[in-house]
Amino acid sequence: MKLRSRIVAFLLLVVVLGATMSTTVQGVLNNIKLGLDLQGGFEVLYQVEPLKKDGPKITEDDVIATTDALSRRVNAIGVSEPSIQIESGKRIRVQLAGVEDQETARELLATEANLTFRDVNDKVLLDGNDLKQGGAKDSFDDQNRPIVTLKLKDPAKFAEVTSKIAAMGEPNNLLVIWLDFEEGKDSYAKEVKKANPKFVSDPRVSKVINSPDVQISGAFTVQQTKDLSGILNAGALPVKLVEKYSTSVGAQFGDQALKSTIFASLVGIGLIFIFMLVYYRLPGLVANLTLVVFTFLVLVIFDWINAVLTLPGIAAIVLGVGMAVDANILMYERIREELRVGKSIKAAFNSGSKSSFTAIFDANITTLLAAAVLFYFGTSSVKGFATTLMISILVSFITAVWGTRILLGLLVNSGFFDNKPAWFGVSKKRVHKIEEGLDTLDLSTRFDKLDFVHNRRKFYTASLIFIIAGFTILGIFKLNLGIDFSSGTRVEVQSEHKLTKEEVSNFITKIGFESEDIVISGDKSDIGVIRYKDDLTKDEVKKVKTEFKKEFGHDPSISTVSPTVGKELVKNAIKALSIAALGIIIYVAFRFEWRMGVGAIASLLHDVFFMVALFSFFRLEVDITFIAAVLTIVGYSINDTIVTFDRIRENLHRVGKVKDSEDLANIVNKSLRQTLGRSVNTVLTVIIVVIALLLFGAPSIQNFSIALLIGLITGMYSSIFIAAQVWFSLKKRQMKKQGNLDVGKKKKQWGSDEPVV
């Protein structure tokens, strides 16, 4: 009866979870907002500066007022759910996802909207302060021509102005209406001679007009009158906005990126599911169920907090699946060890669950630390990546620890699987009798022939050779810095046909934007990337977009970065890595001991350097997503290292007293052999996802995926061959001074039967 009730409870729980997710997932997906990299749009970072060079200094109130004015303008042009944020240094970042006419929106945002009424001698008679708030409207005149009507605050003042103009007599009785007149630069006398003058209109005034209503007419389109009235109602900006950074993504790029990255994610996660089911059997099935719940909960939280899902954010969710898998693998490997010493299914489950908790906890905390640093110092989509990664880590901890224990516990406690270790991926031939009194430390592994400690000098030498080679490579090739760090402009265009470098070169030379830095990419060689050392002006960007769309049929994606922002990003990247490393060493020293912290940092620096050197050697572009990849690998690498250190600490306490360095070497070797299978399996599952993203994901995250792939491999290597060996070398020196190590029995770890070092 007990057996049946547990199985029924498991099945009912699965059905309830499945029904809940299947009936709500579509609504959740529909509510999630997509970033501009997934639906097109643009982002611009403005520096707020005084209108005049000798004007008063910009205050925080000025920045807030400017932000409010920008918000009103965005609302006036009908953009849904914009993101307008104030940043340090008196800057404002505007993100408009899904906007179709990007150039018009961009022009309207930065326009100062300084409306003035002047005479032919450029003397100001009225300005925007004389208008009634919200009094501008788009309309039509009696000949059905588009016009803008205005309402003035004081009709008497307008009567006085029109009286003065009328008295000037023909041909000077003109009321010239200007938008953004520049003192010392603009003049009516110069502009009136041009085919397309800068002033809006110059109606003739032959009599006094005592009315609050004014009409602005000209060669307007309907859309132009709508835009002009919207700007006037939104108010003049109290400052000047200077673009420091901008990026625009064509709608077709966003759509393609979304489809390809989702497909890549599904392929990667599907392969993980197959691996877990084949290798871990019953626990693998439970892991797959909790992974589905994990993904659903991450999306639900995104909906709750009204977050924006970006391309790196999708990658972070998929990597979060890898983190959740790692927690499951840690638990399952422990359960398998307990089964092999002869424990019952229930006893092995209870013991394995408890002993794996500390490693899971510490590994997740350190990765969370790296993600938090990335969030604090990151910008735009990188901040979104960090947000998603933090959510993923927290949710994976809940589902992999709590959720897995509940579901697997129901099956284990049903009694149906008693004396059936094969359901857990353990052959009966490898199970010892409980009477033998074996400890998990006594178990043989597939890696028993590997001697890590006594070959440590070989590993040190190999790493030293690679480090010297890396410095040589960096000295010769240097880094291929993207515009995020070097400043300039990057133009990416997609064509309906196969592109050649020569074709693109000839085209950009013809339109006056010559560049030698051209790269053709894409599976069908249909994507061209052109880089310019200088950041293009707004007018140049507008021309490039117009010409490229005319030639290739699609809006190009354009990013510009000023030298100031480029230098700041470099500084912030170095600061982020330094703070992340410092935080990790402090945490590891607190939870373990300072020597392990030194080993962990040596391992991290080893991994980061190799990623940088290989990117230099293969001439891969280093952009802001590379920093996201580096900090992600910092989290993964420390995750792997902590699992190793956790096992060394546990085995030290099992022995109690270490007589000499040979005893210590045996413990380290044994610990590494015990955790190597877990390390390989964890890295393998994440590599599966990364390769799927690399092969099938959007081109814009390919370098990100390559960085992760390099980091995962070097991270596993350094955890085993560097971090643990550095700790052994330091511990050996301690033993020379103190003699043997009496580890003793200390307080228990959180959620574990094992004591602390």
C-alpha positions, -999 to 999 in steps of 0.1 A, spaced: 0 0 0 29 23 10 46 15 -23 16 24 -44 8 56 -25 44 70 -31 43 61 -68 8 76 -71 19 108 -53 49 111 -76 27 107 -107 1 131 -94 28 157 -86 42 154 -122 7 157 -137 -1 188 -116 32 204 -126 26 195 -162 -9 207 -163 0 240 -146 29 247 -170 10 237 -201 -19 259 -194 1 290 -184 33 289 -204 18 305 -235 5 334 -215 39 338 -198 58 338 -231 34 363 -246 39 387 -216 77 386 -217 92 417 -234 119 411 -260 150 433 -261 159 453 -292 184 426 -303 155 401 -306 129 424 -323 149 452 -337 152 488 -325 179 511 -312 198 521 -281 215 554 -276 236 568 -247 234 605 -244 258 628 -225 239 657 -210 257 690 -217 249 727 -214 232 744 -244 260 769 -246 297 764 -239 297 792 -213 263 780 -199 256 770 -163 268 735 -151 244 706 -155 227 696 -123 209 663 -114 176 682 -117 185 691 -153 192 655 -160 159 644 -145 140 672 -164 156 660 -196 146 624 -189 110 635 -183 111 655 -216 125 624 -235 97 602 -219 70 626 -231 85 626 -266 87 588 -267 50 587 -257 42 613 -283 57 591 -311 38 560 -299 67 537 -288 55 511 -264 74 502 -233 105 523 -238 135 520 -214 149 554 -203 175 553 -175 197 579 -158 233 567 -155 263 581 -136 283 609 -152 251 628 -162 242 604 -189 208 590 -201 204 556 -218 174 552 -241 163 518 -255 135 516 -279 127 480 -290 104 473 -319 103 509 -333 100 507 -370 112 541 -382 144 543 -361 159 574 -377 128 595 -372 125 584 -336 162 592 -331 159 626 -346 129 635 -325 146 624 -293 177 646 -297 159 676 -312 161 705 -287 127 718 -300 137 754 -294 108 771 -312 113 808 -319 94 835 -338 118 861 -353 118 890 -378 139 890 -409 167 905 -389 167 874 -366 154 893 -336 135 870 -312 99 881 -308 83 849 -292 96 815 -281 83 782 -268 75 796 -234 47 816 -250 29 785 -260 1 769 -240 10 735 -227 -4 707 -249 -16 734 -274 1 721 -305 -20 700 -329 -15 685 -363 -43 696 -386 -52 707 -422 -58 741 -437 -87 751 -460 -68 736 -490 -63 703 -471 -26 708 -467 -9 695 -435 -3 722 -409 5 726 -372 -18 748 -351 -6 764 -319 -23 781 -290 -6 811 -273 -8 820 -237 -13 858 -243 -32 869 -274 -23 906 -267 14 898 -269 9 882 -303 -11 912 -314 19 934 -304 43 912 -323 22 911 -355 18 949 -353 56 954 -353 60 929 -382 33 946 -403 48 980 -397 81 968 -413 64 969 -447 70 947 -477 92 928 -484 103 927 -447 69 921 -431 77 884 -425 73 864 -393 100 838 -395 93 806 -375 125 787 -365 131 753 -348 165 752 -331 180 785 -344 217 785 -337 230 820 -326 259 832 -347 254 805 -372 219 807 -387 204 837 -404 172 843 -424 192 862 -451 214 831 -458 187 805 -454 161 822 -476 183 817 -506 185 779 -502 162 754 -518 156 737 -485 159 765 -459 164 756 -422 135 777 -409 100 762 -408 80 789 -425 80 827 -431 43 839 -434 37 875 -445 19 897 -419 -1 926 -433 -23 933 -403 -25 929 -365 -36 895 -354 -53 895 -319 -59 858 -315 -44 829 -294 -44 807 -325 -14 804 -348 -10 782 -379 25 769 -390 23 759 -427 50 747 -450 59 718 -473 49 693 -446 39 657 -448 11 644 -425 37 625 -404 59 655 -401 31 676 -386 23 648 -362 60 646 -351 64 684 -349 33 689 -327 44 660 -305 78 676 -300 63 710 -292 39 695 -267 67 675 -251 86 707 -245 121 720 -253 150 701 -238 167 723 -212 201 709 -223 221 696 -253 223 659 -259 256 644 -273 256 608 -284 284 587 -268 272 553 -278 245 540 -301 234 507 -316 206 499 -340 194 464 -349 173 458 -380 141 439 -375 153 410 -397 184 406 -376 163 405 -344 139 379 -359 167 357 -372 186 360 -339 155 349 -319 147 319 -341 182 306 -344 191 310 -307 159 293 -295 165 265 -319 201 262 -306 189 262 -270 163 235 -277 190 213 -294 214 218 -265 189 211 -237 174 181 -256 209 165 -258 214 172 -221 181 154 -214 192 124 -234 226 122 -216 210 125 -181 185 98 -189 210 73 -204 238 79 -178 218 83 -146 186 64 -154 159 70 -128 176 101 -112 182 114 -147 145 112 -154 138 132 -123 166 157 -132 149 162 -166 115 169 -149 131 195 -126 149 211 -155 116 217 -173 102 232 -141 134 253 -137 130 268 -172 93 275 -166 100 292 -133 128 314 -148 103 326 -174 76 332 -148 100 354 -127 109 373 -158 72 380 -163 68 390 -127 96 415 -126 88 429 -160 123 421 -173 134 424 -209 147 392 -225 178 398 -246 200 375 -267 226 371 -240 197 365 -216 186 334 -236 222 322 -234 221 328 -196 190 307 -192 205 278 -212 237 281 -191 215 281 -160 202 247 -172 239 236 -171 242 249 -135 210 230 -125 224 199 -142 256 203 -122 238 203 -89 219 171 -99 251 154 -110 268 163 -77 240 146 -58 237 116 -81 274 109 -81 273 109 -42 243 86 -42 261 62 -66 292 62 -43 270 53 -13 254 25 -32 287 10 -41 298 7 -5 268 -15 1 242 9 15 205 4 7 188 26 -18 171 47 9 203 51 30 224 60 -1 198 86 -11 197 102 23 235 102 28 243 113 -8 218 142 -6 232 155 26 269 152 17 264 169 -17 247 200 -2 278 220 9 295 216 -25 263 227 -43 258 256 -19 293 270 -21 295 265 -59 263 284 -65 272 313 -41 305 319 -58 289 319 -93 262 342 -79 290 365 -67 305 367 -102 271 374 -117 264 402 -92 297 419 -101 288 416 -138 254 432 -131 269 461 -112 295 470 -138 277 458 -169 257 479 -193 227 473 -215 224 436 -227 253 425 -204 234 437 -174 204 417 -187 227 387 -191 238 391 -154 202 395 -142 191 363 -160 222 344 -147 214 354 -111 178 344 -115 189 311 -131 213 303 -102 187 309 -75 160 290 -93 184 261 -101 193 258 -65 157 255 -55 147 230 -82 179 209 -82 182 206 -44 146 209 -30 126 198 -61 149 169 -69 149 156 -33 111 156 -31 105 138 -64 134 114 -61 125 109 -25 90 98 -33 103 71 -57 131 59 -34 108 57 -3 82 38 -23 104 7 -18 99 -3 -54 136 2 -63 151 -15 -32 181 -37 -42 179 -24 -78 210 -2 -81 209 -5 -119 180 20 -119 206 45 -106 232 36 -132 253 13 -109 261 -22 -119 257 -49 -92 292 -61 -100 305 -28 -86 285 -29 -54 304 -41 -22 287 -59 7 280 -36 37 298 -62 59 331 -52 43 329 -20 62 342 1 32 342 39 32 336 59 0 373 68 3 382 31 -2 363 28 -35 382 23 -67 376 47 -97 381 46 -134 410 71 -129 430 52 -102 461 50 -125 463 88 -127 488 104 -103 480 141 -102 501 152 -73 535 136 -81 533 150 -116 524 185 -106 557 199 -117 549 187 -152 516 205 -151 533 236 -137 559 235 -165 532 229 -192 512 258 -180 543 280 -177 552 272 -214 517 281 -225 517 313 -205 551 324 -220 536 315 -255 505 335 -246 525 366 -237 544 362 -269 512 359 -289 498 390 -272 530 409 -278 529 401 -315 492 401 -324 477 421 -295 440 420 -290 415 424 -318 394 450 -299 359 455 -310 344 490 -311 331 486 -275 367 491 -263 385 507 -292 357 532 -302 345 537 -338 315 524 -358 305 488 -367 280 483 -396 264 449 -401 242 442 -431 223 411 -443 218 404 -480 194 383 -499 223 369 -519 259 357 -512 282 385 -505 319 390 -514 344 413 -498 350 429 -531 313 436 -537 309 453 -502 342 472 -507 331 486 -540 297 496 -527 309 515 -496 336 532 -517 309 544 -541 287 559 -513 317 576 -497 323 554 -467 354 534 -476 369 509 -452 395 482 -454 381 463 -424 354 441 -440 345 406 -429 320 383 -446 301 358 -423 270 338 -419 263 302 -430 254 314 -465 280 342 -466 251 367 -466 263 389 -438 288 417 -442 305 435 -412 323 468 -418 343 486 -391 353 522 -391 379 537 -367 359 569 -362 324 571 -348 300 583 -375 278 613 -369 240 611 -368 238 624 -403 264 599 -416 246 570 -398 213 581 -415 229 581 -449 246 547 -444 212 532 -434 194 547 -464 221 536 -489 225 501 -474 187 494 -474 184 506 -510 213 483 -520 207 452 -499 170 454 -491 174 454 -453 182 479 -426 218 474 -414 226 471 -377 249 500 -367 269 505 -335 289 536 -327 311 541 -296 329 573 -286 366 571 -274 354 582 -239 329 553 -235 355 528 -250 380 538 -223 354 535 -196 344 501 -206 380 489 -205 384 504 -170 351 488 -158 360 454 -172 393 453 -154 376 466 -122 349 439 -125 373 411 -129 394 424 -100 365 427 -76 351 393 -86 385 377 -80 389 395 -46 353 385 -35 359 349 -44 392 346 -26 377 361 5 347 338 4 368 307 -2 392 317 26 362 321 49 345 288 40 376 267 35 411 282 42 433 309 27 455 284 9 425 271 -10 416 307 -19 451 312 -33 448 280 -54 414 291 -66 426 325 -78 457 310 -94 433 288 -113 410 317 -123 439 338 -136 452 308 -155 417 304 -172 412 341 -180 447 345 -195 443 315 -218 410 329 -231 426 362 -238 457 346 -255 436 324 -277 414 352 -287 445 371 -297 460 342 -316 428 335 -336 421 372 -341 386 369 -326 369 402 -318 369 412 -281 337 430 -273 315 436 -242 300 401 -244 336 387 -241 337 402 -206 304 385 -198 319 352 -210 350 357 -189 330 364 -157 307 335 -165 338 312 -167 351 327 -135 319 314 -119 320 280 -136 357 275 -129 354 284 -92 324 261 -91 345 232 -103 374 241 -80 352 244 -49 337 209 -56 373 196 -56 383 214 -24 351 203 -7 360 166 -14 396 172 -2 383 187 30 359 159 35 385 132 30 409 150 53 384 146 81 377 110 73 414 103 78 416 126 109 454 128 110 479 133 81 513 119 90 534 132 62 533 148 27 529 113 11 497 108 31 485 142 20 493 134 -16 473 102 -14 443 122 -1 445 148 -28 449 122 -55 419 102 -42 398 133 -40 406 143 -76 399 108 -89 365 108 -71 355 142 -85 369 138 -119 339 119 -132 316 146 -119 338 173 -135 338 156 -169 300 150 -168 292 186 -158 315 202 -183 303 178 -210 267 188 -204 275 226 -205 298 221 -235 269 204 -253 248 236 -249 277 259 -258 284 239 -290 247 241 -299 248 278 -294 280 280 -315 266 260 -344 230 271 -345 228 303 -325 229 339 -338 262 352 -352 262 380 -326 268 355 -298 293 332 -316 324 348 -300 306 347 -267 301 309 -272 337 304 -283 349 322 -252 327 299 -230 340 268 -248 376 277 -242 369 287 -206 350 255 -198 379 233 -210 406 253 -193 385 257 -162 382 219 -158 420 215 -164 430 242 -140 407 230 -112 424 196 -113 460 203 -124 465 238 -110 442 248 -81 445 215 -62 483 213 -69 489 248 -57 470 240 -25 491 208 -20 523 227 -24 513 253 2 500 227 26 532 207 22 552 237 33 530 241 63 536 205 72 574 210 70 571 237 97 545 220 119 550 183 113 519 162 109 484 176 104 459 169 131 427 178 112 404 169 141 366 171 143 350 205 140 315 218 136 294 204 109 288 221 75 254 235 67 232 206 57 260 181 58 273 153 80 308 165 73 329 189 95 347 220 85 385 222 79 
